Amino acid sequence: MSPIRQELHGYIDMLPDLQLEALKPIFTILVDEPLIIETDLTEEEKEIIRQGREEAARGTYVPWSQVH
């Protein structure tokens, strides 16, 4: 079993049944509807990522807690 599977199994084993019932629909969606991961970024998307990395390096980004 892969390390990530082992880690997730450990978390699942620690949860009470009530919380597992809440997670069941999420797992069902993940299993029944595989995620589509887009690997080809547009030049605009690459530029946005580059700018974000520069802001993070400078410490001039807006924290997520202040976004909403």
CNS distance restraints for C-alpha pairs under 8 A (distance, minus, plus):
assign (resid   1 and name CA) (resid   5 and name CA) 6.33 0.50 0.50
assign (resid   1 and name CA) (resid   6 and name CA) 6.53 0.50 0.50
assign (resid   2 and name CA) (resid   6 and name CA) 6.33 0.50 0.50
assign (resid   3 and name CA) (resid   7 and name CA) 6.16 0.50 0.50
assign (resid   4 and name CA) (resid   8 and name CA) 6.14 0.50 0.50
assign (resid   5 and name CA) (resid   9 and name CA) 5.98 0.50 0.50
assign (resid   6 and name CA) (resid  10 and name CA) 6.23 0.50 0.50
assign (resid   7 and name CA) (resid  11 and name CA) 6.51 0.50 0.50
assign (resid   8 and name CA) (resid  12 and name CA) 6.16 0.50 0.50
assign (resid   9 and name CA) (resid  13 and name CA) 6.05 0.50 0.50
assign (resid  10 and name CA) (resid  14 and name CA) 6.47 0.50 0.50
assign (resid  11 and name CA) (resid  15 and name CA) 6.68 0.50 0.50
assign (resid  12 and name CA) (resid  20 and name CA) 7.47 0.50 0.50
assign (resid  15 and name CA) (resid  19 and name CA) 6.19 0.50 0.50
assign (resid  15 and name CA) (resid  20 and name CA) 6.49 0.50 0.50
assign (resid  16 and name CA) (resid  20 and name CA) 6.49 0.50 0.50
assign (resid  17 and name CA) (resid  21 and name CA) 6.19 0.50 0.50
assign (resid  18 and name CA) (resid  22 and name CA) 6.69 0.50 0.50
assign (resid  19 and name CA) (resid  23 and name CA) 6.45 0.50 0.50
assign (resid  20 and name CA) (resid  24 and name CA) 6.12 0.50 0.50
assign (resid  21 and name CA) (resid  25 and name CA) 7.83 0.50 0.50
assign (resid  22 and name CA) (resid  26 and name CA) 7.94 0.50 0.50
assign (resid  23 and name CA) (resid  27 and name CA) 6.33 0.50 0.50
assign (resid  24 and name CA) (resid  28 and name CA) 6.10 0.50 0.50
assign (resid  25 and name CA) (resid  29 and name CA) 6.24 0.50 0.50
assign (resid  26 and name CA) (resid  30 and name CA) 6.29 0.50 0.50
assign (resid  27 and name CA) (resid  31 and name CA) 6.11 0.50 0.50
assign (resid  28 and name CA) (resid  32 and name CA) 5.86 0.50 0.50
assign (resid  29 and name CA) (resid  33 and name CA) 5.42 0.50 0.50
assign (resid  29 and name CA) (resid  34 and name CA) 7.80 0.50 0.50
assign (resid  30 and name CA) (resid  34 and name CA) 5.78 0.50 0.50
assign (resid  30 and name CA) (resid  35 and name CA) 7.03 0.50 0.50
assign (resid  41 and name CA) (resid  45 and name CA) 5.87 0.50 0.50
assign (resid  41 and name CA) (resid  46 and name CA) 6.29 0.50 0.50
assign (resid  42 and name CA) (resid  46 and name CA) 6.28 0.50 0.50
assign (resid  43 and name CA) (resid  47 and name CA) 6.17 0.50 0.50
assign (resid  44 and name CA) (resid  48 and name CA) 6.29 0.50 0.50
assign (resid  45 and name CA) (resid  49 and name CA) 6.27 0.50 0.50
assign (resid  46 and name CA) (resid  50 and name CA) 6.15 0.50 0.50
assign (resid  47 and name CA) (resid  51 and name CA) 6.12 0.50 0.50
assign (resid  48 and name CA) (resid  52 and name CA) 6.16 0.50 0.50
assign (resid  49 and name CA) (resid  53 and name CA) 6.22 0.50 0.50
assign (resid  50 and name CA) (resid  54 and name CA) 6.29 0.50 0.50
assign (resid  51 and name CA) (resid  55 and name CA) 6.18 0.50 0.50
assign (resid  52 and name CA) (resid  56 and name CA) 6.14 0.50 0.50
assign (resid  52 and name CA) (resid  61 and name CA) 7.48 0.50 0.50
assign (resid  53 and name CA) (resid  57 and name CA) 6.14 0.50 0.50
assign (resid  54 and name CA) (resid  58 and name CA) 6.24 0.50 0.50
assign (resid  55 and name CA) (resid  59 and name CA) 5.81 0.50 0.50
assign (resid  55 and name CA) (resid  60 and name CA) 5.05 0.50 0.50
assign (resid  55 and name CA) (resid  61 and name CA) 5.21 0.50 0.50
assign (resid  56 and name CA) (resid  60 and name CA) 6.34 0.50 0.50
assign (resid  56 and name CA) (resid  61 and name CA) 5.72 0.50 0.50
assign (resid  62 and name CA) (resid  66 and name CA) 6.66 0.50 0.50
assign (resid  62 and name CA) (resid  67 and name CA) 7.08 0.50 0.50
assign (resid  63 and name CA) (resid  67 and name CA) 6.82 0.50 0.50
assign (resid  64 and name CA) (resid  68 and name CA) 7.44 0.50 0.50
